[in-house]
């Protein structure tokens, strides 16, 4: 597939996705790496555009350069965004909100604190992303540091084997004592890569994932 063909496929996918106003999004492609530029009206559309681009066969990497430009009537004060973020985190019973802190600067939200599970870390970020006035999110929420590398590796390998969409034999897992997990090997598509990452993150004690998977 040529860069021109890949670029057009990404453009078509962005225009097909109903949650995105793609009129002001630019697309460039070079050697399988797609660059998304331009601007959208909210952070939800920015993340949706990246997900849409990943769905296109042939995309091997994405450079995300889309800006969030809020209309003047939708801009909110940072203290209002912070208060709403704290409220939405408190409403989600799966998130230990008392252990989290929220900082907002020009609409950009930084989350910090600690949780026991990665799904809680991701849930906190996903909840804040939904808020109007948010231009970006930095997730600095930490996970537990103590981990038994051998036990963690076994749990991850078992999780990979349970997933029907993953060819577990093609994925190699290495776990370090600090909770960093390196995954190598090959997958058939982006969906399988995402499934591998989800399986790895589902194991308790995983703090960092170094994804070195490659597509066939």
N, C-alpha and C positions, 0 to 999 in steps of 0.2 A: 504494500500500500504506500502511495506517495504521501508526502507531507500535505499537499493540496487536498487530496482525497480525505485524509484524516481530519484536517481542519474543517472541511465541509460537513463531515459526519458529526463532529462535535457541535457545530452551529445548528445543525438539524435537531440534535438531541436537546439543546438548550431551548430552542423554539418550541419543541414538542412538550417540554415540561411545563404544566399549567401553573406551577407555583412561582415561576420565574418570569420577570419582564426582561427579556434578553435584548431589548432595543439598544441599550447602551453598553453591552458587553462585547469586548473585542476578543478574538481568538487567533492565536498563531500556533503553528506546529513545526517542530524540527526534530527529526530522528526519534519520533515517538513521544517527545516531551511537548505537552500542550501548555501554552501560557494564556491565562485568562486575565484580561485587563478591563478597564472601564469602570463603571460604577452602577450600583443598585440602590434601592430605597431602604433596605434594612438588612440586618445581619443574617436573618433566616434565608433570604435569597442568595446571599453570598455563599453560604455553606451548601445550599441546594444546587447551585451552579457547579460547585466542585464535585459533588456526588454524581451529577448528571454527566459530567465529562469523564469520570472514572468508568461509567457504564459502557462507554464506547470501546468496542474491540480495537486493539492496536495502540491504545494509550498506555504508555509505560511510566510516565511521570507527569506531574502537574506543577506549574509555577503559578501560585495564586496571587494575583496583583489587583484584584477587584477592590475598589473602595466603597465604603458605605457612606452615602450622602443623604442625610435626612432632610426632608422638607422643613422649612422654617417653622411651620405650624406643628411639627411633630417632635421638635427638639425639646428635651427635658433637662432640668437641672440635675447635676450629678447626685445631689443628696436625695432627690426624688427617686432616681434609678436605684440608688443603694438601698433605700427603704423598701422598695418594691422587690428587689432581689432577696433581701432578708425574709420578706414575707412569703415569697413563693418557695423559698427553701424550707421554711418552717412548715408550710402546708404539705410538703412531700414527706410522708411518714417513713420512707426508706432512707432518708438522708439525716444524719445526726447534725442538724444545723447549729446546735450549740457549740460545736467544735470548729465551726467555719467562720471566716472573716471575709468581708466584702469591701473592696476599695474601688472607687470609680473616678476616672479622670477623663473629661471630655467625652463621656459616653463609653469609654473603654473600661470594662469590668475586670478586676483581678481578684481571683478567688484564692484564699490561702487557708491553712489549718490542716487537719488530718482526719482521715476516715479509715476504717478497717478493710474495706473492699473497693476494688476498682469500679464496680458497677455503681457504687455510691458517688465516687469521684466523677464519673461520666454523667450520672443523673443530675448532679449539681450544675455542671456546665450546660447540659441540655435545657434545664429549666431556665437558667439565666438568659440563654440565647433567644428565648421566646419573647423577652420583654421589649416593648417599644422603646426607642431611644438608645438601645445598645448598639455600638459601632464595632465592638470586638470583645473577645473574652480571652484572658490568659488564665490557665488553670494551674495554679501552684499548690494545689491540695496534695498533701503527702500521704503515703501509705506506710504500713509498718516496716521497720528495717530488719527485724530478726527473721531469718528464714533458714530452713534446713534444705540445702541445695538438692540433695539426693531425693528426698521425699517430694519436693516441688517438681523436679524433673519427671518423676514417675507419674504424678498426678496429671501433668500436662500431656505426657505421652498417652495416657489412658483416655484423656478427654479427646485428643485428636483421633484416636481409633474409634470412638463412639460416634463421630460425625460422619454421616454417609457421604457428604459432599466433599470430604477431604481425603486425599490419597496419602495416608499417614506415612507410608514407607518412603515417600519422596521428600519428607520434611525432617530435618535434623534439629534437635533442640539442645542448647547448652545453657546451663544455669550457673550463675555465680553466687557467691555467698551473700552479696549485698542485695539480692533479689532481681538482678538484671538478667533477662532472658534473651539469648541470641537465637534467632531462627534462620536457618539456611535451607536451601533446596529449591525446588521448582513447583509451580502451580500452573493450572491451565488458564485461569482468568482472574480478574479482579475480585469477583465474588468469592472464589475459593481462598484467595489471599485474605480477604476480610474474615472469612470463617475461621481460618487458622489464627488470626490475631485475636478474635473473640474467644476462641478456645484457650489460648494462652493467658489472656487477661482474666479469664474466669477462675483461674487457680489462685487461692489465697496466698499472699506474700509476694506476688509479682509487683515490682516497683517500676521497672523500665523494660521496654521491649525494643530490641534492635532487630528490625525486620530487614533481612537480606535475601528474601525470597525473590526469585526471578520468574518471569513468564516463559513458557515454552516458545 
